[in-house]
Amino acid sequence: MYIFPNMIEMGLKEGKTWPSHDHKQIASTIGLCNPNVTTMDTLQAVVTAVCAVPQERIRRVSYKELVDEFDLPDVQIYL
C-alpha cells in the first residue's frame, strides 16, 4: 500500500507529468491509502487512467466513468 502523499509520483511513467493539479488530487484520492493498491503496476494503472481524462471532465468524472471509460482498475473506492 502506498501511504505518503509524494508516493503518487511513483505512478507516473518516466518522462510524464501531471496534466493538472486536479488530476494529481484524484489519482491520490484513489491510489493512496487504498489497501487494494498494493503493486506498482496497479498504482501506475490508476495514474494512467486518471491522466487520460480530458481537462474539461476531470472535476466531474465519476468513479464508474473512470472504470468504464478510462480503464481504471476497479480498486473498490467510491467517490
C-alpha positions in Angstrom: 0.0 0.0 0.0 1.2 3.5 -0.8 0.5 5.9 2.0 2.6 9.0 1.7 1.4 11.9 -0.5 4.6 12.0 -2.5 4.3 8.3 -3.3 1.7 9.1 -6.0 4.6 10.4 -8.1 5.8 6.8 -8.4 2.7 6.1 -10.5 3.8 8.5 -13.3 5.6 6.7 -16.1 9.1 8.0 -16.9 9.0 11.4 -18.7 5.3 12.0 -17.9 3.9 14.9 -15.9 0.5 15.6 -14.4 -2.0 17.3 -16.8 -3.2 19.4 -13.9 -3.3 19.6 -10.1 -6.9 18.2 -10.2 -5.6 15.0 -12.0 -3.0 14.5 -9.3 -5.5 15.0 -6.5 -7.9 12.5 -7.9 -5.2 9.9 -8.5 -4.0 10.5 -4.9 -7.5 10.0 -3.5 -7.9 6.7 -5.4 -4.4 5.3 -5.2 -3.1 6.4 -1.8 -4.0 4.6 1.5 -6.0 2.1 -0.6 -5.5 -1.5 0.6 -6.4 -2.7 -3.0 -3.4 -0.8 -4.5 -0.5 -3.0 -3.5 1.7 -3.1 -6.6 3.5 -0.6 -8.7 1.6 -1.9 -11.7 -1.8 -1.1 -10.1 -0.6 2.4 -9.0 0.6 3.1 -12.5 -2.7 1.9 -13.9 -4.6 4.3 -11.6 -2.4 7.2 -12.5 -2.5 6.5 -16.3 -6.3 6.2 -16.2 -6.8 9.5 -14.3 -4.3 11.3 -16.6 -6.3 10.1 -19.6 -9.3 12.1 -18.5 -9.7 15.4 -20.5 -9.2 18.6 -18.5 -12.8 19.7 -19.1 -14.1 16.5 -17.5 -11.7 16.0 -14.6 -13.7 17.9 -12.0 -16.9 16.0 -12.6 -15.8 12.5 -13.7 -17.3 9.7 -11.6 -15.5 6.6 -10.3 -17.8 4.5 -12.6 -16.8 6.6 -15.6 -13.1 6.2 -14.7 -13.6 2.4 -14.6 -15.8 2.1 -17.7 -14.3 4.7 -20.0 -10.7 5.2 -18.9 -9.7 1.7 -17.9 -9.2 2.4 -14.2 -8.7 -0.9 -12.4 -11.6 -1.3 -10.0 -9.8 -0.8 -6.7 -13.1 -0.5 -4.9 -13.3 3.1 -3.9 -16.3 5.2 -4.5 -16.0 9.0 -4.8 
